[in-house]
Structure formats: C-alpha cells, structure tokens
Amino acid sequence: MLTDNVNFSKYSPYKTVHFVGTGTQAINGTAPSQTFNNIILNSTGTLTVSGSTTSLTTSDFTQTAGSFTAPANFDINGVFRRHTHCWRKHHSKWKLDK
C-alpha cells in the first residue's frame, strides 16, 4: 500500500494502487498523461493529481472514503465505484448498477 506521493510510471499500467492514510496524497510526475489499471481510494485525506500530469486514465476507480481532486482530463474506461454506488461504462455511456 502506498501512502506517500507516487510517480505512477513505476506502477502503471499493471497494478492496482491503494491510497490509504490520513494526509494529502498525490499522483504526480513529469508525464503529462498517466494510464493504469485500478485506483482504490480509502483514506480520510485527499488524493490530488499534480506535477506535470493533467490527464489520468484508469480501467477502474473505487472510492470508499476520502476526497479526490481530478485533473483536467480524467477518463475511467471500466467501473466507477463510489461508496455504495457502482457505474459501468457501456458503449461510452455510464449506467448505474441496480
């Protein structure tokens, strides 16, 4: 589990990255865009995107706790889970699972 600022070039696109803890955490680096498989946010702090990164792409994004400040361009290609709700992308449109 990662609890400090992370340069995702070490982890993407093959891993699931967990953000836990109480302080502010950041996805950062020198690349203008970063892509990886899964982000899981379960923190009492805030996850931000900083450095030169202005575009973030992920297959799945799960937020069970904490807050997230998205970059200018944020694309989820698979499933977006926030607390108890789950949305799936189907033909470029979001559908809420019931």
C-alpha positions in Angstrom: 0.0 0.0 0.0 1.2 3.4 -0.9 0.7 6.3 1.5 3.0 9.0 0.1 3.3 10.8 -3.2 3.7 8.4 -6.1 5.2 8.7 -9.5 3.0 6.2 -11.3 5.5 5.3 -14.0 6.8 2.7 -11.6 3.3 1.1 -11.2 1.3 1.6 -14.3 -0.4 0.1 -16.3 -0.1 -3.3 -14.5 -1.0 -2.7 -10.9 -3.8 -1.7 -8.5 -2.7 1.2 -6.4 -4.3 1.7 -3.0 -4.3 5.1 -1.3 -4.9 4.9 2.4 -4.0 7.2 5.3 -4.9 10.5 6.8 -2.9 13.1 4.9 -2.9 14.6 1.4 -1.6 12.1 -1.2 -0.7 12.8 -4.9 -0.5 11.2 -8.2 2.3 13.1 -9.8 5.3 13.0 -12.1 6.7 14.6 -15.2 4.5 12.8 -17.8 1.5 14.9 -19.0 -0.7 11.8 -19.0 -0.7 8.6 -17.0 -2.6 5.4 -17.5 -3.0 2.3 -15.3 -5.5 -0.4 -14.3 -7.0 0.4 -11.0 -7.1 3.1 -8.3 -8.6 2.4 -4.9 -9.0 5.4 -2.6 -9.9 4.6 1.1 -8.5 7.5 3.0 -9.5 10.2 5.4 -7.4 12.6 3.4 -7.4 14.0 -0.2 -6.0 12.4 -3.3 -4.8 15.0 -5.9 -3.2 14.9 -9.3 -0.2 17.2 -9.5 3.2 17.8 -11.1 3.0 17.8 -14.9 0.2 15.3 -15.0 -3.0 16.8 -16.5 -4.6 13.7 -17.9 -5.3 10.5 -16.0 -6.8 7.3 -17.4 -7.8 4.1 -15.4 -9.8 1.0 -16.0 -11.5 1.0 -12.6 -11.7 3.7 -9.9 -13.0 2.8 -6.4 -13.6 5.5 -3.8 -14.8 4.2 -0.5 -13.6 7.1 1.7 -11.7 10.3 1.3 -11.9 13.0 -1.4 -10.5 13.2 -4.9 -9.5 16.2 -6.9 -9.4 15.1 -10.6 -7.1 16.5 -13.2 -8.4 18.5 -16.2 -8.9 15.2 -18.1 -10.0 12.1 -16.1 -11.2 9.0 -18.0 -12.5 5.8 -16.4 -12.8 3.0 -19.0 -14.4 0.4 -16.9 -16.1 0.7 -13.5 -16.6 3.6 -11.2 -17.5 2.8 -7.6 -18.2 5.5 -5.0 -19.2 4.4 -1.6 -22.2 2.2 -2.2 -22.9 3.0 -5.9 -21.4 1.4 -8.9 -21.5 2.8 -12.5 -20.3 0.9 -15.6 -19.3 2.3 -18.9 -21.4 0.8 -21.7 -20.9 2.0 -25.3 -19.3 5.2 -24.0 -22.2 5.9 -21.6 -22.4 5.4 -17.9 -25.0 3.1 -16.4 -25.8 2.8 -12.7 -25.9 -0.8 -11.5 -29.1 -1.5 -9.5 
